[in-house]
Amino acid sequence: MAKKLQLQFYNEDNKTVTISLDDPIEPADPAAVSQAMDDIIAQNALFSSGGDLVAKKAARIVDRNVQEIPLS
């Protein structure tokens, strides 16, 4: 099982940019996540092919389960 925190932003081209972080702390603190996203935008910390990140879109924790199938 692999969990990721996905932070989604809009860039200058109004396209979605997703940043994924492994092993998020749970339960997630919505205020802390929102503040971190605000800081990323305010500090112009990241750049995308469509320009700077300009607004928050969403944040979510994604849980991915993989079940191997034994082959004979």
C-alpha positions in Angstrom: 0.0 0.0 0.0 1.4 3.4 -1.0 0.0 6.7 0.1 0.8 10.0 -1.4 -0.3 13.6 -0.6 -1.2 15.3 -3.8 -1.1 19.1 -3.9 -2.9 20.5 -7.0 -2.3 24.0 -8.3 -3.3 26.1 -11.3 -0.5 27.6 -13.3 -0.5 30.8 -15.4 -2.0 28.8 -18.4 -4.9 27.7 -16.1 -3.7 24.1 -16.3 -3.5 21.8 -13.3 0.0 21.0 -11.8 0.2 18.2 -9.3 3.0 17.7 -6.7 3.0 14.3 -5.0 4.7 13.7 -1.6 5.3 10.2 -0.3 4.1 8.9 3.1 1.9 11.8 4.3 1.3 12.4 8.0 -2.2 11.3 8.9 -4.7 12.6 9.7 -3.8 15.5 7.5 -4.2 19.0 9.0 -6.2 21.0 6.4 -5.0 24.3 7.8 -1.3 23.3 7.6 -1.7 21.9 4.1 -3.5 25.0 2.9 -0.8 27.2 4.5 2.0 25.2 2.9 0.3 25.6 -0.5 0.0 29.3 0.0 3.7 29.5 0.9 4.7 27.6 -2.3 2.7 30.1 -4.3 3.9 33.2 -2.4 7.6 32.2 -2.6 7.3 31.2 -6.3 9.1 28.0 -5.2 8.1 25.9 -8.2 7.7 26.5 -11.9 5.8 24.5 -14.5 6.0 24.4 -18.2 2.8 26.5 -18.2 4.3 29.2 -16.0 4.3 30.0 -12.3 1.8 28.4 -9.9 -0.9 31.0 -9.2 -3.7 29.4 -7.2 -4.6 26.3 -5.2 -7.0 23.8 -6.8 -7.1 20.8 -4.3 -5.3 18.6 -1.9 -5.9 14.9 -1.4 -4.4 11.8 0.0 -4.3 9.0 -2.6 -4.1 5.4 -1.4 -2.9 2.9 -4.0 -3.1 -0.8 -3.3 -1.3 -3.3 -5.5 -1.9 -7.0 -5.4 0.6 -9.2 -7.2 -0.8 -12.1 -9.2 1.4 -15.1 -8.9 2.3 -16.6 -12.3 3.1 -20.2 -12.7 
